Amino acid sequence: MKSTFLQQIIRFIIISIVIAVFIRLINFAGSNFQVEELFDGKSFLINFMYAFIIGISNITFFEIILKKYSWQKDAKTLLWLGIAGSVVLSTLAFFVARLLHIVIILDYSFAEFLEMETVLNYVVAVFIALIVTLAFHAFYFYKALKDTELSTQQNLTETAKAKHEALKNQLDPHFLFNSLNVLSSLIEENQSRAVQFTNALSKIYRYVLDQRQADLVEVSSEIEFAKTYIDLLKMRFEDSITCSINIDHQDLKIVPLSLQLLLENAIKHNKISELKPLHIKIYNENNKFLIVENNLNLKRNIKQSTGIGLDNIKFRYEAVVDRTIEIEKTESHFRVKLPLIKA
């Protein structure tokens, strides 16, 4: 705070010098450009004294009130207190400057000084103080407003980032939990397939670890991952699952692991058997959406959802590209449309 106050004093000394020079130039022009008027050092110091005394009193005043009030919380209080206080202080400072000017520099007595003083001597000073103070407050009020907006936006951004990171961090344990459930079933049904599943799972899990922190990945990567993941599912369900993939322009991007979550979602909510197989289609629509569609054969008694699947994809899309997924459900089919993002 001390260094800032000192910097303000130095800055105002420079401003006072500029004001004094400006007044000298006005007097120079008003005297028909007499050189003596321009280089009148005594008059220059007097002009500097007026500017500095009035300025330093206002700086000190604002330093005091800004310790108690802030533009973000007490804008109206600062506005009225600042204007009223600045006008009063500027008037008093002008009085002190005139006192030094007339009594000290011009060598008049104090009584003579008081006789010379009239209200008109202060009208111009008060008017200038009012204009300068209004300009000062308008600038700082606008600056505080922008700072508040920026701070609010930064808080929203940080909140969104934290929420986004939390959503992405759900993917790792979620994927592992579901994969272990599949592995547990395979161990009971077919141990050799369980070994194959474990080997393939290690490769797939590497992809999950590599991509879960990414905001967007190429569709081609997700498709290859989905194919491998479907192969794993077929180790358990065999011919009870079919999947057709028809994708063009795989250089477009989507949210990572979204296909895997949708595949899990389809398996979780539907009964799967040789008599009623699960048919999954993955295709694109006008290069705007990647669509994952499956037929419906819903389970009657399904455990309560963990809230990770569709909500996770939805919120991550909104956080990254401000677009959302579209969900369509009929009596026979369930369809999710993932927005495709240009690279």
C-alpha positions as CSV (number, residue, x, y, z in Angstrom):
1,M,0.0,0.0,0.0
2,K,2.9,2.4,0.8
3,S,4.6,1.8,-2.5
4,T,1.3,2.3,-4.3
5,F,0.6,5.6,-2.5
6,L,4.2,6.8,-3.2
7,Q,3.7,5.9,-6.9
8,Q,0.5,7.9,-6.9
9,I,2.3,11.0,-5.4
10,I,5.1,10.7,-8.0
11,R,2.5,10.3,-10.8
12,F,0.6,13.4,-9.5
13,I,3.8,15.5,-9.3
14,I,4.2,14.7,-13.0
15,I,0.6,15.6,-13.7
16,S,0.9,18.8,-11.7
17,I,3.9,19.8,-13.8
18,V,2.0,19.1,-17.0
19,I,-1.0,21.2,-15.7
20,A,1.4,24.1,-14.8
21,V,3.0,23.9,-18.2
22,F,-0.5,23.9,-19.8
23,I,-1.5,27.0,-17.8
24,R,1.7,28.7,-18.8
25,L,0.9,28.0,-22.5
26,I,-2.6,29.5,-22.0
27,N,-1.1,32.6,-20.4
28,F,1.5,32.7,-23.2
29,A,-1.2,32.8,-25.8
30,G,-3.3,35.3,-23.8
31,S,-0.3,37.7,-23.6
32,N,0.1,37.9,-27.4
33,F,2.8,35.3,-27.2
34,Q,5.2,37.3,-25.0
35,V,8.2,35.0,-24.3
36,E,8.6,36.4,-20.8
37,E,5.2,35.0,-19.9
38,L,6.1,31.6,-21.2
39,F,9.4,31.4,-19.1
40,D,8.1,33.0,-16.0
41,G,9.5,30.5,-13.5
42,K,7.8,32.1,-10.4
43,S,4.3,31.8,-12.1
44,F,5.1,28.3,-13.1
45,L,5.8,27.3,-9.5
46,I,2.6,29.0,-8.3
47,N,0.6,27.1,-10.9
48,F,2.3,23.8,-9.9
49,M,1.6,24.6,-6.2
50,Y,-2.1,25.0,-6.8
51,A,-2.3,21.8,-8.9
52,F,-0.3,19.8,-6.4
53,I,-2.0,20.9,-3.2
54,I,-5.5,20.3,-4.6
55,G,-4.4,16.9,-6.1
56,I,-2.5,15.5,-3.1
57,S,-5.5,16.3,-0.8
58,N,-7.8,14.4,-3.1
59,I,-5.4,11.5,-3.4
60,T,-5.1,11.2,0.4
61,F,-8.9,11.4,0.8
62,F,-9.5,8.7,-1.8
63,E,-6.9,6.5,-0.2
64,I,-8.7,6.7,3.1
65,I,-12.2,6.0,1.9
66,L,-11.1,3.2,-0.4
67,K,-9.7,1.4,2.7
68,K,-13.3,1.3,4.1
69,Y,-15.4,1.0,0.9
70,S,-15.0,-0.8,-2.4
71,W,-16.3,-0.1,-5.9
72,Q,-17.7,-3.6,-6.2
73,K,-19.8,-3.5,-3.0
74,D,-20.2,0.2,-2.1
75,A,-20.4,2.0,-5.5
76,K,-23.2,4.4,-4.6
77,T,-21.6,5.3,-1.2
78,L,-18.2,5.9,-2.9
79,L,-19.9,8.0,-5.6
80,W,-21.7,10.4,-3.3
81,L,-19.1,10.5,-0.6
82,G,-16.3,10.9,-3.2
83,I,-18.0,13.8,-5.0
84,A,-19.0,15.7,-1.8
85,G,-15.7,15.1,-0.1
86,S,-13.7,16.0,-3.1
87,V,-15.5,19.3,-3.6
88,V,-15.1,20.3,0.0
89,L,-11.4,19.2,0.1
90,S,-10.7,20.9,-3.2
91,T,-12.2,24.2,-1.8
92,L,-10.1,23.9,1.3
93,A,-7.0,23.0,-0.6
94,F,-7.6,26.0,-2.9
95,F,-7.9,28.2,0.2
96,V,-4.6,26.9,1.5
97,A,-2.9,27.4,-1.9
98,R,-4.2,31.0,-2.1
99,L,-3.0,31.6,1.4
100,L,0.5,30.4,0.6
101,H,0.4,32.3,-2.7
102,I,-0.7,35.7,-1.3
103,V,0.7,35.7,2.3
104,I,4.0,33.8,1.7
105,I,4.9,34.5,-1.9
106,L,3.3,37.9,-2.4
107,D,4.0,39.0,1.2
108,Y,0.6,40.2,2.1
109,S,-0.6,40.0,5.7
110,F,-3.2,37.5,6.8
111,A,-5.7,40.2,7.5
112,E,-5.2,41.6,4.0
113,F,-5.6,38.2,2.6
114,L,-8.9,37.7,4.3
115,E,-10.1,41.1,3.0
116,M,-9.3,40.0,-0.5
117,E,-11.2,36.7,-0.3
118,T,-14.6,36.5,-1.9
119,V,-16.9,33.6,-2.8
120,L,-16.3,34.3,-6.5
121,N,-12.6,33.4,-6.0
122,Y,-13.7,29.8,-5.3
123,V,-16.5,29.3,-7.9
124,V,-14.1,28.3,-10.7
125,A,-12.1,26.0,-8.3
126,V,-15.2,24.2,-7.1
127,F,-16.5,23.8,-10.6
128,I,-13.2,22.3,-11.8
129,A,-13.1,20.0,-8.8
130,L,-16.6,18.8,-9.5
131,I,-15.9,18.1,-13.2
132,V,-12.6,16.3,-12.4
133,T,-14.2,14.3,-9.6
134,L,-17.1,13.2,-11.7
135,A,-14.7,12.1,-14.4
136,F,-12.6,10.2,-11.9
137,H,-15.6,8.5,-10.4
138,A,-17.0,7.6,-13.8
139,F,-13.7,6.0,-14.8
140,Y,-13.4,4.0,-11.6
141,F,-17.0,3.0,-11.6
142,Y,-16.7,1.7,-15.1
143,K,-13.4,-0.1,-14.3
144,A,-15.0,-1.7,-11.2
145,L,-18.0,-2.8,-13.2
146,K,-15.7,-4.4,-15.8
147,D,-13.6,-6.0,-13.1
148,T,-16.7,-7.4,-11.4
149,E,-17.9,-8.8,-14.8
150,L,-14.4,-10.3,-15.4
151,S,-14.3,-11.8,-11.9
152,T,-17.8,-13.3,-12.3
153,Q,-16.8,-14.8,-15.7
154,Q,-13.6,-16.2,-14.3
155,N,-15.5,-17.8,-11.5
156,L,-18.0,-19.3,-13.9
157,T,-15.1,-20.6,-16.1
158,E,-13.3,-22.1,-13.1
159,T,-16.5,-23.8,-11.9
160,A,-17.1,-25.2,-15.4
161,K,-13.5,-26.5,-15.6
162,A,-13.8,-28.1,-12.2
163,K,-17.1,-29.7,-13.1
164,H,-15.7,-30.9,-16.4
165,E,-12.7,-32.4,-14.8
166,A,-14.9,-34.2,-12.3
167,L,-17.0,-35.6,-15.1
168,K,-13.9,-36.9,-16.9
169,N,-12.6,-38.4,-13.8
170,Q,-15.8,-40.5,-13.4
171,L,-14.9,-42.4,-16.6
172,D,-11.9,-44.3,-15.3
173,P,-13.6,-46.0,-12.3
174,H,-16.9,-46.3,-14.2
175,F,-15.3,-48.2,-17.1
176,L,-13.2,-50.4,-14.8
177,F,-16.3,-51.3,-12.6
178,N,-18.4,-52.4,-15.6
179,S,-15.5,-54.3,-17.2
180,L,-14.9,-56.2,-14.0
181,N,-18.6,-57.2,-13.8
182,V,-18.3,-58.6,-17.3
183,L,-15.1,-60.4,-16.4
184,S,-16.7,-61.8,-13.3
185,S,-19.5,-63.3,-15.4
186,L,-17.1,-64.8,-17.9
187,I,-15.0,-66.5,-15.2
188,E,-18.1,-68.4,-14.1
189,E,-19.2,-69.2,-17.7
190,N,-16.0,-69.8,-19.6
191,Q,-12.5,-69.4,-18.1
192,S,-10.7,-69.5,-21.5
193,R,-12.8,-66.6,-22.7
194,A,-12.1,-64.8,-19.4
195,V,-8.4,-65.0,-20.2
196,Q,-8.9,-63.6,-23.7
197,F,-11.1,-60.9,-22.2
198,T,-8.5,-59.9,-19.6
199,N,-5.8,-59.6,-22.3
200,A,-8.0,-57.5,-24.5
201,L,-9.2,-55.5,-21.6
202,S,-5.6,-54.3,-20.8
203,K,-5.3,-52.9,-24.3
204,I,-8.6,-51.1,-24.1
205,Y,-7.9,-49.8,-20.7
206,R,-4.8,-48.2,-22.1
207,Y,-7.0,-46.2,-24.5
208,V,-9.2,-45.2,-21.6
209,L,-6.2,-43.9,-19.6
210,D,-4.8,-42.1,-22.7
211,Q,-8.0,-40.4,-23.8
212,R,-10.1,-39.7,-20.7
213,Q,-8.3,-36.4,-20.0
214,A,-8.8,-35.1,-23.6
215,D,-11.6,-32.8,-24.4
216,L,-12.2,-34.0,-28.0
217,V,-10.8,-37.0,-30.0
218,E,-11.1,-37.9,-33.7
219,V,-14.0,-40.1,-34.6
220,S,-11.7,-42.6,-36.2
221,S,-10.0,-43.2,-32.8
222,E,-13.4,-43.7,-31.1
223,I,-14.6,-46.0,-33.9
224,E,-11.6,-48.3,-33.6
225,F,-12.0,-48.3,-29.8
226,A,-15.7,-49.1,-30.2
227,K,-14.9,-52.0,-32.5
228,T,-12.5,-53.5,-30.0
229,Y,-14.9,-52.9,-27.1
230,I,-17.7,-54.6,-29.1
231,D,-15.4,-57.6,-29.7
232,L,-15.0,-57.9,-25.9
233,L,-18.7,-57.8,-25.4
234,K,-19.2,-60.5,-28.0
235,M,-16.8,-62.7,-25.9
236,R,-19.6,-62.8,-23.4
237,F,-22.8,-62.4,-25.4
238,E,-21.5,-64.1,-28.6
239,D,-24.1,-63.8,-31.4
240,S,-26.6,-62.1,-29.1
241,I,-25.0,-58.7,-30.1
242,T,-24.6,-57.4,-33.6
243,C,-23.1,-54.0,-34.6
244,S,-22.9,-52.2,-37.9
245,I,-20.7,-49.2,-38.4
246,N,-21.1,-46.8,-41.4
247,I,-19.0,-43.7,-40.9
248,D,-17.5,-41.2,-43.3
249,H,-15.3,-38.2,-42.6
250,Q,-13.6,-39.7,-39.6
251,D,-11.4,-36.6,-39.2
252,L,-14.3,-35.0,-37.3
253,K,-14.2,-35.1,-33.5
254,I,-16.4,-36.1,-30.6
255,V,-16.2,-36.3,-26.8
256,P,-13.9,-39.2,-25.9
257,L,-15.3,-42.5,-24.6
258,S,-18.8,-41.3,-25.5
259,L,-19.3,-44.4,-27.8
260,Q,-18.2,-46.7,-25.0
261,L,-20.7,-45.1,-22.6
262,L,-23.5,-45.5,-25.1
263,L,-22.7,-49.1,-25.7
264,E,-22.7,-49.8,-22.0
265,N,-26.0,-47.9,-21.7
266,A,-27.6,-50.1,-24.3
267,I,-26.3,-53.3,-22.7
268,K,-27.4,-52.2,-19.2
269,H,-31.0,-51.4,-20.1
270,N,-31.8,-54.2,-22.5
271,K,-32.3,-58.0,-22.2
272,I,-29.9,-59.7,-24.5
273,S,-30.3,-63.3,-25.8
274,E,-30.0,-65.4,-28.9
275,L,-33.8,-65.1,-29.4
276,K,-33.8,-61.4,-28.8
277,P,-30.4,-60.1,-29.8
278,L,-29.3,-56.5,-29.4
279,H,-28.7,-54.7,-32.7
280,I,-26.5,-51.6,-32.6
281,K,-26.0,-49.2,-35.5
282,I,-23.3,-46.5,-35.6
283,Y,-23.5,-44.0,-38.4
284,N,-23.3,-40.3,-39.2
285,E,-26.0,-37.9,-40.4
286,N,-25.0,-35.1,-42.8
287,N,-21.6,-34.9,-41.1
288,K,-23.4,-33.1,-38.2
289,F,-24.1,-36.0,-35.9
290,L,-22.7,-39.4,-35.0
291,I,-25.7,-41.6,-34.2
292,V,-25.8,-44.6,-32.0
293,E,-29.0,-46.5,-32.4
294,N,-30.2,-49.8,-30.8
295,N,-33.4,-51.8,-30.7
296,L,-35.3,-51.9,-27.5
297,N,-36.0,-54.9,-25.3
298,L,-36.0,-53.2,-22.0
299,K,-35.4,-55.0,-18.7
300,R,-38.2,-54.9,-16.3
301,N,-36.3,-54.7,-13.0
302,I,-33.2,-52.6,-13.6
303,K,-31.0,-51.2,-10.9
304,Q,-31.1,-47.5,-10.3
305,S,-28.8,-45.6,-12.7
306,T,-25.5,-44.2,-11.5
307,G,-26.2,-41.1,-13.5
308,I,-22.9,-41.3,-15.4
309,G,-23.8,-42.4,-18.9
310,L,-26.0,-40.0,-20.9
311,D,-25.6,-37.1,-18.4
312,N,-21.8,-37.4,-18.5
313,I,-21.7,-37.1,-22.3
314,K,-24.3,-34.3,-22.2
315,F,-22.4,-32.1,-19.7
316,R,-19.0,-32.7,-21.3
317,Y,-20.3,-31.6,-24.7
318,E,-21.9,-28.5,-23.2
319,A,-18.6,-27.6,-21.3
320,V,-16.3,-28.1,-24.4
321,V,-18.3,-26.8,-27.4
322,D,-21.6,-25.5,-26.0
323,R,-23.6,-28.1,-27.9
324,T,-25.6,-30.9,-26.5
325,I,-26.6,-34.4,-27.5
326,E,-30.0,-35.3,-28.9
327,I,-32.0,-38.3,-27.6
328,E,-34.8,-39.9,-29.5
329,K,-36.9,-42.8,-28.2
330,T,-39.6,-44.8,-29.9
331,E,-41.4,-48.0,-28.9
332,S,-38.9,-50.0,-30.8
333,H,-35.6,-48.0,-30.9
334,F,-33.4,-45.8,-28.8
335,R,-31.2,-43.3,-30.6
336,V,-28.5,-40.8,-29.4
337,K,-27.1,-38.2,-31.7
338,L,-23.6,-36.9,-30.8
339,P,-22.6,-33.6,-32.3
340,L,-19.7,-33.9,-34.7
341,I,-17.0,-31.2,-34.2
342,K,-14.8,-29.9,-37.0
343,A,-11.1,-30.4,-36.3
